[in-house]
Amino acid sequence: MTKKSVKKYTPSTKEKYMCTKHKKYFSDRLTSWRKEIIKSNNESILLNNLDDNVASADIVDQASSQTEKSVELRASNRRRKLVNKIDHALKKLKDGTYGYCEETGEAIGLKRLIARPIATLSIEAQERHEKEEKIFIEN
């Protein structure tokens, strides 16, 4: 029995936007990404529990260990937030609103979703938000 070369599917603009193939592609991609992040977080927690220089007599070792833990905690929190965004995207896939801008209701676009599968805004809406944020920060 010979193996066929499996061609990796990529959503195309020639297909109907958010057709069954598109939804399956993004669902698989988001689910896989979610599993990777959770695995990474679990490994990080395990490594943090193993490496404990806090009891070390050397104050430099203690400070270094605390800094590393602080950095890892921030990274872990970012990953946890990312998992929440992935869960939100998966929920939107189920209810049929995935791929559409939360602000305008327009299609976000395949290129943007392939680059950032958790995108909730079209490029135009995202740019508007960033401009408003910049104005708010400057004032």
C-alpha positions in Angstrom: 0.0 0.0 0.0 1.5 3.3 -1.0 1.0 6.6 0.8 -0.6 9.4 -1.0 1.1 12.8 -0.6 -1.3 14.7 1.6 -1.7 18.3 0.3 -2.3 20.6 3.2 -5.5 22.5 2.8 -5.5 26.3 2.8 -8.8 28.3 2.6 -9.3 30.0 -0.7 -11.2 33.1 -1.7 -12.5 31.1 -4.6 -14.7 29.2 -2.1 -17.7 30.6 -0.4 -16.6 32.6 2.7 -16.9 30.6 5.9 -18.0 27.5 4.1 -17.8 24.1 5.9 -14.1 23.6 4.7 -13.1 27.0 6.1 -14.8 26.4 9.4 -13.2 23.0 9.7 -9.8 24.4 8.9 -10.0 27.2 11.5 -11.6 24.8 14.1 -8.7 22.4 13.7 -6.1 25.1 13.7 -7.6 26.8 16.8 -8.0 23.5 18.7 -4.4 22.5 17.9 -3.1 25.9 19.0 -5.0 25.7 22.2 -3.6 22.2 23.0 0.0 23.5 22.3 -0.5 26.5 24.7 -2.0 24.3 27.5 0.9 21.8 27.1 3.4 24.7 27.3 1.7 26.1 30.4 1.7 22.7 32.1 5.4 22.2 31.3 6.2 25.7 32.5 4.4 25.1 35.8 6.2 21.8 36.3 9.6 23.4 35.6 8.8 26.3 38.0 8.0 23.8 40.7 11.2 21.9 40.2 13.5 24.9 40.2 13.3 26.6 43.5 16.4 28.7 44.4 14.3 30.7 46.9 15.8 28.6 49.6 19.4 29.3 48.3 21.7 31.1 50.7 23.0 33.3 47.8 20.9 36.4 47.5 21.9 36.8 43.9 20.5 33.3 43.1 17.3 34.2 45.0 16.9 37.5 43.1 17.5 35.7 39.8 15.1 33.0 40.6 12.4 35.5 41.6 12.9 37.5 38.3 12.7 34.3 36.3 9.5 33.3 38.1 8.0 36.8 37.6 8.7 36.7 33.8 7.3 33.2 33.5 4.2 34.2 35.5 3.6 37.1 33.1 4.1 34.8 30.1 1.8 32.2 31.6 -0.9 34.8 32.2 -0.6 35.9 28.5 -0.9 32.3 27.4 -4.0 31.9 29.6 -5.6 35.0 28.1 -4.8 33.6 24.6 -6.5 30.4 25.5 -9.6 32.4 26.5 -9.5 34.2 23.1 -9.2 30.9 21.3 -12.1 29.5 23.3 -14.1 32.6 22.2 -13.2 32.0 18.6 -14.2 28.4 18.8 -17.6 29.5 20.3 -18.0 31.9 17.4 -17.3 29.1 15.0 -20.1 27.1 16.6 -22.7 29.9 16.6 -21.8 31.0 13.0 -20.3 34.4 13.8 -16.7 33.5 13.3 -14.9 35.4 10.6 -17.1 38.5 10.9 -16.1 41.8 12.4 -17.6 42.3 15.9 -17.9 46.0 15.2 -19.2 46.2 11.6 -20.5 42.7 10.9 -18.4 42.6 7.7 -16.2 39.7 6.7 -12.7 39.9 8.4 -11.1 38.2 5.4 -9.2 34.9 5.0 -5.7 36.4 4.8 -6.2 38.2 8.2 -7.8 35.1 9.8 -5.0 32.8 8.5 -2.4 35.2 10.0 -4.4 35.8 13.2 -7.1 33.2 13.7 -8.4 34.9 16.9 -9.0 38.2 15.1 -12.4 39.7 16.0 -12.1 43.0 14.0 -11.6 43.7 10.3 -8.4 45.5 9.4 -10.2 48.8 9.1 -12.0 48.5 12.5 -8.7 47.4 14.1 -6.9 50.5 12.6 -9.7 52.7 14.0 -9.3 51.2 17.4 -5.5 51.7 17.3 -5.9 55.3 16.3 -8.4 56.0 19.1 -6.1 54.3 21.5 -3.1 56.4 20.4 -5.2 59.6 20.7 -6.3 58.5 24.2 -2.8 57.8 25.3 -1.4 61.1 24.0 -4.1 63.1 25.8 
